[in-house]
Amino acid sequence: MYVEAEGYYFVEDEEVEALLERRYRELLARRREVERKRLEKELEEARRQEILRTILTPEARERLYNIKLVRPELAKIVEDRLIALAMQGKITRPLTDEELKAILEEIYERTRRDFRISIREK
């Protein structure tokens, strides 16, 4: 409800407090949701790293880490494939650096784009 004083209209304090309280609760709920999603993402990444730690030798993990720095999208594809193979039980021992190189070459060949420039004279 509005109160008039000296030609101006003011909202009563109770209404303002109710609006502020509702806004505070909305912001708090949004903050909790963002925090929950962040924690879920961190947990998922920790699970992925643990799986990779068990299926790759230290040299292979280092190579994958270096690839992640240069081509994160390629590293994600490789990680997803390795994790899927591990979940299916197709990886029974840690992969060596040489085996990882072979997998990388195979994926690289499938994802590589050839650029061709053709010049046509008029």
JONORSUL-V320265 format. One record per residue. BURIAL is # if it has 24 or more other ideal C-beta (glycine too) atoms within 12 Angstrom, else .. Layout:
burial=BURIAL
burial=BURIAL
This chain:
burial=.
burial=.
burial=.
burial=.
burial=.
burial=.
burial=.
burial=.
burial=.
burial=.
burial=.
burial=.
burial=.
burial=.
burial=.
burial=.
burial=.
burial=.
burial=.
burial=.
burial=.
burial=.
burial=.
burial=.
burial=.
burial=.
burial=.
burial=.
burial=.
burial=.
burial=.
burial=.
burial=.
burial=.
burial=.
burial=.
burial=.
burial=.
burial=.
burial=.
burial=.
burial=.
burial=.
burial=.
burial=.
burial=.
burial=.
burial=#
burial=.
burial=.
burial=.
burial=#
burial=.
burial=.
burial=#
burial=#
burial=.
burial=.
burial=.
burial=#
burial=#
burial=.
burial=#
burial=#
burial=.
burial=.
burial=#
burial=.
burial=.
burial=.
burial=.
burial=.
burial=.
burial=#
burial=#
burial=.
burial=.
burial=#
burial=#
burial=.
burial=#
burial=#
burial=#
burial=.
burial=.
burial=#
burial=.
burial=.
burial=.
burial=.
burial=#
burial=.
burial=.
burial=.
burial=#
burial=.
burial=.
burial=.
burial=#
burial=#
burial=.
burial=.
burial=#
burial=#
burial=.
burial=.
burial=#
burial=.
burial=.
burial=.
burial=.
burial=.
burial=.
burial=.
burial=.
burial=.
burial=.
burial=.
burial=.
burial=.
burial=.
burial=.
